[in-house]
Amino acid sequence: MKLLNKKTKVATLALGSAAVLALGTTAAHANHTVVTVGGDGSSNIIDVEGANVNTIAFMTNYGVELRCDSSEIEGFINQGETVAIGNVVGEITSMLFYDCTATSLNIPVTVTMDAGSFEVREHPANAGDPLEVTITGVEAHMLNVPGGGTCELWAEGSVDATIYAGPTDGVNGAVELAAADFGPPETGFDLDVTAGNGSGSPAASSCGGQIETGDQAGPWYHNEATGVESRFGLDTLGAGDISHG
């Protein structure tokens, strides 16, 4: 059965996230900047790799948590793309989370994600300011590792995030996932969850009954006491720092 206390329930989700920049416009938003890499704003596709710089955490709207200490990210950024609301400035092509545990049972799991586009959500005031984006088209899969018991789910939807210009965290840029809020009203639980039977088929519930089909999930603070949010570093493989201008 499902845990009923949101403060004690714990478990789930995944997806990752990762990849791209920070941007801005004039204060009046009359003009738009473009994505730059190494100070260059010409049109190009720039490959990026990334990893988390702290623990990545997700939580269901019933308080069930997933925490991952390690990740690997691949994707690209759209150098030269105009920074305007609705424009896609980059994409995650693959993501793997490992060293993960899910639910209050601390079940060992791994999480994979196929793709997610970074879509500009708000105008920053100035060039180089942090960029508010939505990671759309998220499709993630969580599965227990051998010996971890039956714990499986799929999550689909979107995740809000902030992209910071480089250099930061010792690399060329960073992406910070926006933590969901229990409210009221509840916000940020924008991933629809389908439970699995551990063998790749949908089920009514999973993970000892702590995950149920119809739950929702979103990013969570990796350190709830300090309010530190889940964060990734991005590396452009020698192409330079990510920004906008």
FENVENMO-V640470 format. One record per backbone hydrogen bond with DSSP energy under -0.5 kcal/mol. CO is the residue of the C=O (numbers start at 1). NH is the residue of the N-H. E is the energy in kcal/mol with one decimal. If there is no record, write none. Layout:
BEGIN
co | nh | e
CO | NH | E
CO | NH | E
END
This chain:
BEGIN
co | nh | e
4 | 6 | -0.7
5 | 8 | -1.4
5 | 9 | -2.5
10 | 64 | -0.6
10 | 104 | -0.9
11 | 66 | -0.7
24 | 33 | -1.1
26 | 29 | -1.9
31 | 26 | -0.9
33 | 83 | -3.1
34 | 245 | -2.0
35 | 80 | -2.5
36 | 243 | -2.4
37 | 40 | -1.5
39 | 41 | -0.5
40 | 37 | -2.0
44 | 46 | -0.6
44 | 79 | -1.1
45 | 47 | -0.6
46 | 77 | -2.2
48 | 75 | -2.0
49 | 235 | -3.2
50 | 73 | -2.0
51 | 233 | -2.9
56 | 68 | -2.9
57 | 220 | -2.7
58 | 66 | -2.5
59 | 218 | -2.1
60 | 63 | -2.2
64 | 60 | -2.3
65 | 103 | -2.8
66 | 58 | -2.6
67 | 101 | -2.2
68 | 56 | -2.9
70 | 98 | -2.1
72 | 96 | -2.4
73 | 50 | -1.7
74 | 93 | -2.1
74 | 94 | -1.8
75 | 48 | -2.5
76 | 91 | -2.6
77 | 46 | -2.4
77 | 79 | -1.4
78 | 81 | -2.2
79 | 44 | -2.0
81 | 35 | -2.1
82 | 84 | -1.3
84 | 87 | -2.5
87 | 89 | -0.6
87 | 120 | -2.6
89 | 78 | -2.3
90 | 118 | -2.7
91 | 76 | -2.3
91 | 93 | -0.6
92 | 116 | -1.5
94 | 74 | -2.4
95 | 113 | -2.1
96 | 72 | -2.2
97 | 111 | -2.0
98 | 70 | -1.8
99 | 69 | -1.7
100 | 109 | -1.6
101 | 67 | -2.4
102 | 107 | -2.4
103 | 106 | -1.8
107 | 102 | -2.1
108 | 145 | -2.0
109 | 100 | -0.9
110 | 143 | -2.2
111 | 97 | -3.4
112 | 141 | -2.6
113 | 95 | -1.6
115 | 139 | -0.6
116 | 92 | -2.9
117 | 119 | -0.8
117 | 136 | -2.5
118 | 89 | -2.5
118 | 90 | -0.6
119 | 134 | -2.5
120 | 86 | -2.5
124 | 25 | -1.4
126 | 129 | -2.0
130 | 132 | -0.5
131 | 133 | -0.5
131 | 163 | -2.7
132 | 121 | -3.0
132 | 122 | -1.4
133 | 161 | -2.6
134 | 119 | -2.6
134 | 136 | -1.0
135 | 159 | -1.7
136 | 117 | -1.5
138 | 157 | -1.6
139 | 114 | -1.7
140 | 155 | -2.2
141 | 112 | -2.3
142 | 153 | -2.1
143 | 110 | -2.5
145 | 148 | -2.3
149 | 151 | -0.8
150 | 207 | -1.0
150 | 208 | -0.5
151 | 144 | -1.5
152 | 196 | -2.4
153 | 142 | -2.8
154 | 194 | -2.5
155 | 140 | -2.8
156 | 192 | -3.5
157 | 138 | -2.3
159 | 135 | -3.7
160 | 178 | -2.5
161 | 133 | -2.6
162 | 176 | -2.9
163 | 131 | -2.6
164 | 174 | -1.8
168 | 171 | -2.4
171 | 167 | -0.6
171 | 168 | -1.7
172 | 166 | -0.8
172 | 242 | -2.7
173 | 234 | -2.7
174 | 164 | -2.9
175 | 232 | -3.0
176 | 162 | -2.5
177 | 179 | -0.5
181 | 187 | -2.6
187 | 181 | -2.9
188 | 190 | -1.5
190 | 158 | -1.4
190 | 192 | -0.5
191 | 217 | -1.9
192 | 156 | -1.8
193 | 214 | -2.5
194 | 154 | -2.4
195 | 203 | -2.0
196 | 152 | -0.6
201 | 197 | -2.5
204 | 213 | -2.0
206 | 211 | -2.1
207 | 210 | -1.5
211 | 206 | -2.5
212 | 215 | -2.1
215 | 193 | -2.6
216 | 61 | -2.4
217 | 191 | -1.9
218 | 59 | -2.6
219 | 180 | -2.7
220 | 57 | -0.6
220 | 230 | -0.5
223 | 226 | -0.5
223 | 227 | -1.8
223 | 228 | -1.2
228 | 222 | -1.3
228 | 223 | -1.4
230 | 177 | -2.3
231 | 53 | -2.3
231 | 54 | -0.8
232 | 175 | -2.1
233 | 51 | -1.4
234 | 172 | -2.1
234 | 173 | -0.7
235 | 49 | -2.4
236 | 239 | -1.0
241 | 38 | -2.6
241 | 39 | -0.6
242 | 166 | -2.4
243 | 36 | -2.3
END
